[in-house]
Amino acid sequence: MEARLFLTFLTILLLMPAPAVGQPETGEIIAYRTSVSRTTIFGYYNTHTKANRRIMAGDFFPEYSLSSSGRLAYTVDANGDLDIYVLDTHASDVPPINLSPHLGSDDRPLAWSLDGQILALESIDATGNASLVIWNGKNNVTIPLTEEVITFQRIDADWSPNGRYLMIRAQVDADTELAYIWDGATIQPLLPFGIDDSVRLQNYRREWSPDSTQLSFIVSFPDGSNRLYVWDGSETIDIMPPLFARDSTVYNHLAWSQDGRLAFAVAKQAETTQEYRGEIYIWDGYSSINLSQQVDLHDSYPVWSMDGKIAFLSAEWVQGPDYSYLIPRILVWDGTSYAGTLPDRNTFQVVGPDLSPTALRWLEDGRLMFSATPPGQDSIQGLAWDGEQVENLTSNPDFHNSLPRWSETGLWAFSTFFSRAALLYVRDRNNHTLLMTRSHNFTWLRGDDLMLCRTNLQGSGRPYWNLAHWDGNRITSIVDGGEISAVTSSGQQITCSSG
């Protein structure tokens, strides 16, 4: 099998097109999909030229994937079969090409490689067997996942952040899936289980380390329990803390440090109540150590700073008249102080002990940002702790405010929620407001550009959404519709919906 896979790799490598060099600024691409009155609208928009092209409008709902180079892969209904077309959005005069590998198959794009040159796709033949296919810009190559004769119902795949590895999930049936790592030359099983073990990877509960050399993931078992594993580049390791029984734990909130340590939350439900008691553990590549060391509290949401500090929420259960509730505070460990083999709790710093904080995030300048209601106010604000003082960043007392997010050049933005109006604020480094507009969701693009969701009430009173682009000067409407999904060539995503 190794020889067969090596030849596959050589085929991909030799036929891979050379990346473009010195490409002029052509703008970022936003691909979008929505529906209006049961009619699907699918197209793309160029943030530089403001060109807005509709690819299709009808009753077919395409799946799509956009590369960093602006190649858009999407499905087309071809007389009952699903074909994949690829369009170069920077060369709209060139017709799209059909790259479906087999006649009579149903195909869908999965994920582009980091450089936008290779597309992983799923192809399901007429018998219902799914296979993984790699398109290198010229040819399709089927990647054999195993030498066993196994029929897969569905295949999904996504690339590691550095683009070196392709993580593949292959569904055998409703209860079982297998997983693999492909490095362009060889296939390696990711799960240490066989086809009869009936295990599944939990969606959205896996994290790559910053250098893409390690992958943490959670596996669900038939009895409803779960277990945490790390693939370290060569083997899969069970990093479950030995004191916790598998059937009484919940693993969540996975967070990698820059130096390759994994923090995760382990929660155990109390026998006499419905209350969970969570603790934070850190896996250092050899063993999992207890960071919390407080079994009576509920600890959760660990986040690492760039220089190796770790902050987490530590909450106390309080019994109210009718129910129990949590009162959280923030604890910060410097990442280096130990008492014996465990982190030294005497060195932990308490941030905003009276603020009941949520939603932690470290900034690149070393400040810790979080959401809380300041004393004397009734609304949630975005606050920042510099190691000594807590600053109110948003200072918008009439509204509940989200945590700010920064652009590449230093502009920052936040939105309001659960307030009388959903507003978006954009401010400069001097805290001057550059933009205030109605918006329910936003994301930064390259430079100072924003992609945002706005409501667009139609005459019937039914709320419709509007996807728009702000270029630093003015807002351009892209598309109106029901729920709108959009992705950009820089990898940003947004969904305009009421959910």
C-alpha positions in Angstrom: 0.0 0.0 0.0 2.9 2.4 0.8 4.2 2.1 -2.7 0.8 2.8 -4.2 0.4 5.9 -2.0 3.9 7.1 -2.9 3.1 6.9 -6.6 -0.1 8.8 -5.9 1.9 11.5 -4.2 4.3 11.7 -7.1 1.4 12.1 -9.5 0.1 15.0 -7.5 3.5 16.6 -7.0 4.6 16.4 -10.7 1.4 17.7 -12.1 0.8 20.5 -9.5 0.7 23.9 -11.2 3.3 26.5 -10.1 1.9 29.2 -7.9 1.4 32.6 -9.4 4.2 35.1 -8.7 3.8 38.8 -8.4 0.1 38.8 -8.8 -1.3 42.4 -8.7 -3.8 43.5 -6.2 -7.1 42.0 -7.4 -9.2 42.4 -4.2 -10.6 39.9 -1.8 -13.4 37.6 -3.0 -16.6 37.1 -1.1 -18.6 34.0 -2.2 -22.2 34.0 -0.9 -25.4 31.9 -1.0 -28.9 32.7 0.0 -32.5 32.1 -1.0 -35.4 34.5 -1.8 -39.0 33.1 -2.2 -37.6 29.5 -2.5 -35.1 30.7 -5.2 -31.4 30.1 -4.4 -29.0 32.9 -5.3 -25.3 32.0 -5.5 -22.5 34.4 -6.6 -19.4 36.2 -5.6 -18.2 39.8 -5.0 -14.8 41.5 -5.4 -14.0 44.0 -2.7 -11.5 45.9 -4.9 -13.6 46.3 -8.1 -17.0 46.0 -6.4 -18.0 43.7 -9.2 -20.9 41.4 -8.2 -21.5 38.3 -10.3 -24.4 35.9 -9.9 -23.4 32.4 -10.9 -26.8 30.8 -10.6 -30.4 31.4 -9.4 -32.9 28.6 -9.2 -34.2 25.9 -6.9 -30.8 24.1 -6.6 -28.8 24.7 -3.4 -25.1 24.4 -4.2 -22.3 23.4 -1.9 -19.1 25.4 -2.4 -15.6 26.1 -1.3 -13.4 29.2 -2.0 -9.6 29.1 -2.2 -7.1 31.7 -1.0 -6.3 32.3 -4.7 -9.9 33.1 -5.6 -10.8 29.7 -7.2 -14.5 28.9 -6.4 -15.5 25.2 -6.5 -19.3 24.6 -6.4 -21.8 21.8 -7.2 -24.1 21.8 -10.2 -27.2 19.6 -10.8 -26.3 17.8 -14.0 -29.4 15.8 -14.9 -29.7 14.3 -11.4 -26.0 13.9 -10.7 -23.9 16.4 -8.8 -20.9 17.7 -10.8 -18.2 20.1 -9.4 -17.2 23.1 -11.4 -14.2 25.4 -10.6 -14.3 29.1 -11.6 -11.4 31.5 -11.4 -13.1 34.6 -9.9 -10.1 36.8 -11.0 -10.6 35.7 -14.6 -14.4 35.9 -15.1 -14.1 35.8 -18.9 -12.7 32.2 -18.6 -15.5 29.7 -18.4 -15.6 27.3 -15.4 -14.2 23.8 -15.8 -16.0 20.5 -14.8 -13.7 18.4 -12.7 -16.0 15.6 -11.6 -14.0 12.4 -11.7 -16.7 9.9 -12.8 -19.8 9.9 -14.9 -22.9 9.2 -12.8 -21.3 10.2 -9.5 -22.4 12.8 -6.9 -19.5 15.0 -6.1 -18.9 17.9 -3.7 -15.9 20.1 -2.8 -14.5 19.6 0.7 -11.5 21.9 1.2 -8.8 23.8 -0.7 -5.1 23.6 0.4 -3.6 26.6 2.0 -2.0 27.8 -1.2 -5.2 27.4 -3.1 -3.7 24.9 -5.6 -5.2 21.5 -4.4 -8.8 20.7 -3.9 -10.0 17.7 -1.8 -13.4 16.5 -2.9 -15.8 13.7 -2.2 -17.1 11.5 -5.0 -20.0 9.1 -4.3 -20.5 6.5 -7.1 -23.8 4.9 -8.3 -23.6 2.2 -5.6 -23.4 4.8 -2.8 -19.7 4.3 -2.0 -17.9 7.5 -1.2 -14.2 8.1 -2.0 -11.7 10.9 -1.5 -10.3 12.5 -4.6 -7.6 15.1 -4.9 -7.6 17.6 -7.8 -4.2 19.2 -8.4 -5.3 21.8 -11.0 -5.0 19.3 -13.9 -5.9 15.8 -12.8 -8.0 13.9 -10.3 -6.3 11.3 -8.1 -8.3 9.0 -5.9 -6.7 8.5 -2.5 -7.1 5.0 -1.1 -7.9 5.3 2.7 -7.4 1.6 3.6 -6.5 -1.7 2.0 -9.6 -3.2 3.6 -12.8 -3.4 1.5 -15.0 -0.8 3.3 -17.9 1.1 1.9 -18.0 4.6 3.1 -21.3 6.5 3.2 -19.8 10.0 3.5 -16.3 11.6 3.6 -15.3 15.0 5.0 -11.9 16.5 5.1 -10.1 19.7 6.2 -6.5 20.9 6.1 -4.3 21.8 9.0 -3.6 25.5 9.5 -0.2 25.2 7.8 -1.6 23.2 4.9 0.7 20.2 5.5 -1.9 17.6 6.7 -5.4 16.7 5.5 -7.6 15.3 8.3 -10.2 12.9 6.8 -13.4 11.6 8.4 -15.0 8.6 6.7 -18.5 7.6 7.8 -19.1 3.8 7.7 -22.6 4.0 9.0 -24.8 6.0 11.3 -22.8 4.9 14.4 -19.3 4.5 13.2 -16.7 6.6 11.4 -13.0 6.2 10.8 -10.4 9.0 10.6 -7.1 9.4 8.8 -4.3 11.9 8.3 -2.8 12.4 4.9 0.5 14.2 4.5 0.6 14.2 0.7 2.5 10.9 0.6 1.1 8.5 3.1 -2.2 7.7 4.9 -2.2 7.1 8.6 -5.2 6.0 10.7 -6.0 8.6 13.3 -8.4 6.7 15.6 -7.0 3.7 17.5 -10.2 1.7 16.9 -11.5 -0.7 14.3 -14.7 -0.7 12.2 -16.6 -2.6 14.9 -16.0 -0.2 17.7 -18.8 2.2 16.8 -17.1 5.5 17.6 -17.5 9.0 16.2 -15.5 12.1 16.3 -17.4 15.0 18.0 -18.0 17.8 15.6 -16.2 21.1 16.2 -14.4 19.7 19.2 -10.9 19.2 17.7 -8.0 21.7 17.6 -4.7 21.8 15.8 -1.6 23.1 17.7 -0.4 26.5 16.4 2.5 24.8 14.4 0.1 22.1 13.0 2.3 19.3 14.4 -0.4 18.0 16.9 -4.1 17.5 16.7 -6.4 17.1 19.7 -9.9 15.6 19.3 -12.7 14.1 21.3 -14.2 10.7 20.5 -17.8 9.6 21.4 -18.6 6.1 22.4 -21.8 4.1 22.1 -22.5 4.5 25.9 -22.6 8.2 25.6 -19.2 8.8 27.1 -16.3 10.5 25.5 -12.5 10.5 25.6 -9.8 13.0 24.6 -6.8 12.1 22.4 -3.8 13.8 20.8 -2.2 12.8 17.5 1.4 14.0 17.9 2.5 13.5 14.3 3.2 9.8 14.5 0.8 8.2 16.9 -2.5 8.8 18.7 -2.2 9.2 22.5 -5.0 8.9 25.2 -4.3 11.9 27.4 -7.3 11.4 29.7 -6.5 12.2 33.4 -6.3 8.9 35.2 -8.5 9.9 38.1 -11.6 10.5 36.0 -13.9 7.6 34.9 -14.7 7.7 31.2 -18.5 7.5 31.8 -18.6 10.6 34.1 -16.5 13.2 32.2 -17.1 15.8 29.6 -14.1 17.2 27.7 -14.4 20.6 26.2 -12.8 24.0 25.7 -9.6 22.8 24.0 -6.8 25.4 23.8 -3.2 25.0 22.6 -0.4 27.3 23.8 2.3 28.6 21.4 4.8 26.1 22.9 2.6 23.1 22.4 0.8 22.6 25.7 -2.9 21.6 25.6 -5.3 23.0 28.1 -8.7 21.4 28.4 -11.7 21.3 30.8 -12.9 18.1 32.4 -16.3 18.2 34.1 -17.9 15.7 36.4 -21.6 15.8 37.4 -22.3 15.7 41.2 -24.1 12.5 42.3 -26.9 14.3 44.2 -27.4 17.4 42.1 -27.4 18.4 38.4 -24.4 20.6 39.0 -21.1 20.1 37.1 -17.7 20.5 38.8 -15.1 21.3 36.1 -11.4 21.4 36.4 -8.7 22.6 33.9 -5.9 20.2 33.0 -2.8 20.8 31.0 -1.1 18.2 28.8 2.6 19.0 28.3 3.4 16.2 25.9 4.1 13.7 28.6 1.3 13.8 31.2 -1.9 15.7 32.1 -1.5 17.8 35.2 -4.3 19.5 37.2 -4.2 23.3 36.9 -7.4 24.0 38.9 -6.8 21.9 42.0 -10.2 22.9 43.3 -12.8 20.2 43.2 -15.6 22.3 44.7 -15.5 25.0 41.9 -16.5 24.9 38.3 -13.5 25.9 36.1 -13.9 26.3 32.3 -12.8 28.2 29.1 -9.0 28.2 29.3 -7.2 30.6 27.0 -3.5 31.1 26.4 -1.6 34.3 25.8 1.1 34.5 23.2 3.8 34.5 25.9 2.4 31.4 27.8 0.1 32.8 30.4 -3.2 31.0 30.8 -6.5 32.5 32.0 -9.7 30.7 32.8 -13.1 31.1 34.5 -13.4 29.7 38.0 -17.0 29.8 39.3 -18.7 29.0 42.6 -22.1 27.4 42.7 -24.6 29.4 44.8 -27.9 28.1 45.9 -30.7 30.5 45.2 -34.4 30.4 46.3 -35.4 28.3 43.3 -32.2 27.1 41.6 -28.4 27.1 41.8 -26.3 29.5 39.7 -22.7 30.2 39.1 -20.7 33.3 40.1 -17.5 33.3 38.0 -14.2 35.1 38.4 -11.0 35.1 36.3 -7.8 33.3 37.4 -4.5 33.8 35.6 -1.5 31.6 35.9 1.9 32.8 34.6 2.6 29.4 33.0 6.0 28.9 34.8 5.5 28.9 38.6 5.2 25.4 40.1 4.8 24.0 43.6 6.3 20.5 43.1 4.8 19.0 40.0 1.7 21.2 39.9 1.1 24.8 39.1 1.5 27.0 42.1 -2.0 28.3 43.0 -0.4 30.9 45.3 0.8 32.7 42.2 -2.6 32.8 40.5 -3.9 36.3 39.9 -7.6 37.2 40.3 -9.0 39.6 37.7 -12.1 41.7 38.4 -13.3 39.6 41.4 -16.6 41.4 41.5 -17.4 41.6 37.8 -18.9 38.1 37.0 -16.9 38.0 33.7 -17.4 35.9 30.6 -15.9 35.4 27.1 -12.1 35.6 27.7 -9.7 36.5 24.9 -6.0 37.6 25.0 -4.9 40.4 22.8 -1.6 40.5 20.9 -0.3 43.3 23.1 -0.6 41.0 26.2 -3.9 42.4 27.6 -6.7 40.1 28.7 -10.1 41.1 27.2 -13.4 39.9 28.7 -17.1 40.8 28.9 -18.7 41.9 32.2 -21.0 44.5 33.7 -19.0 47.2 35.4 -20.1 48.4 38.9 -22.9 50.9 38.8 -24.0 49.9 35.2 -26.7 47.7 33.8 -25.1 46.8 30.5 -22.4 44.4 29.4 -19.1 46.0 28.3 -15.9 44.9 26.7 -13.2 45.2 29.3 -9.4 44.8 29.2 -6.9 43.9 32.0 -3.2 44.9 31.5 -1.9 43.0 34.5 -2.8 45.6 37.0 -5.8 47.7 35.9 -9.1 46.9 34.2 -10.2 49.4 31.5 -13.6 49.8 29.9 -12.9 49.5 26.2 -16.4 49.9 24.7 -17.7 52.5 27.2 -21.2 52.3 25.6 -23.4 52.2 28.7 -26.8 52.3 26.9 -26.2 48.9 25.2 -24.9 45.4 25.8 -21.7 45.2 23.8 -19.7 42.3 22.3 -15.9 41.9 22.7 -14.0 44.2 20.2 -12.1 42.7 17.3 -9.2 44.4 15.6 -8.3 44.9 11.9 -4.8 44.3 10.4 -4.1 48.0 10.7 -5.4 48.7 14.2 -9.0 49.7 13.7 -11.4 48.0 16.1 -15.1 47.2 16.0 -17.8 45.8 18.3 -21.5 45.3 18.1 -24.4 45.6 20.5 -26.9 42.8 21.4 -30.0 42.2 23.5 -30.5 45.9 23.2 -33.1 48.2 21.6 -31.0 48.3 18.5 -28.3 46.1 17.0 -25.5 48.5 16.1 -21.9 48.1 14.8 -19.3 50.6 15.9 -15.9 51.0 14.2 -13.2 53.1 16.0 -9.7 54.1 15.3 -6.6 53.9 17.6 -7.6 57.2 19.3 -11.1 55.8 20.1 -12.8 58.0 17.5 -15.9 56.5 16.0 -15.5 56.0 12.2 -18.7 54.1 11.6 -22.0 53.4 13.4 -24.6 51.4 11.5 -27.3 48.8 12.1 -25.7 45.4 12.0 -26.2 42.0 13.7 -22.8 40.4 12.8 -19.5 41.3 11.2 -16.0 40.1 10.5 -12.8 41.9 9.4 -11.3 41.3 6.0 -7.9 42.2 4.8 -6.8 45.7 5.6 -9.6 47.8 7.0 -12.5 46.2 5.1 -15.5 44.8 6.9 -18.1 42.2 5.9 -21.4 42.7 7.8 -24.9 41.5 8.2 -27.9 43.9 8.3 -31.6 43.5 8.5 -33.6 44.6 5.5 -37.3 44.6 6.4 -39.6 44.0 3.4 -43.1 45.3 2.9 -44.6 42.1 4.3 -42.9 42.7 7.6 -40.8 39.5 7.2 -37.2 40.1 8.1 -34.8 39.6 5.3 -31.0 39.9 5.6 -28.6 42.0 3.8 -24.9 41.1 3.3 -22.7 44.2 2.8 -19.1 45.4 2.5 -17.5 48.4 4.1 -14.3 49.6 2.5 -13.3 52.1 5.1 -15.4 54.9 3.4 -18.8 53.6 2.4 -21.0 50.5 2.7 -21.9 48.5 -0.5 -24.8 46.1 -0.5 -23.9 42.7 -1.8 -27.1 40.6 -1.6 -30.5 40.4 0.1 -32.1 37.2 1.1 -33.2 34.9 3.9 -30.4 33.2 5.7 -27.1 34.2 4.0 -23.8 32.3 4.2 -20.6 33.8 2.9 -16.9 32.9 2.9 -13.9 35.0 1.8 -10.7 34.2 0.0 -8.8 35.1 3.3 -10.7 32.3 5.1 -13.3 34.5 7.0 -16.9 33.2 7.3 -20.2 34.8 8.2 -23.8 33.8 8.5 -26.6 36.3 8.5 -29.6 34.6 10.3 -31.8 34.9 13.3 -30.4 31.6 14.7 
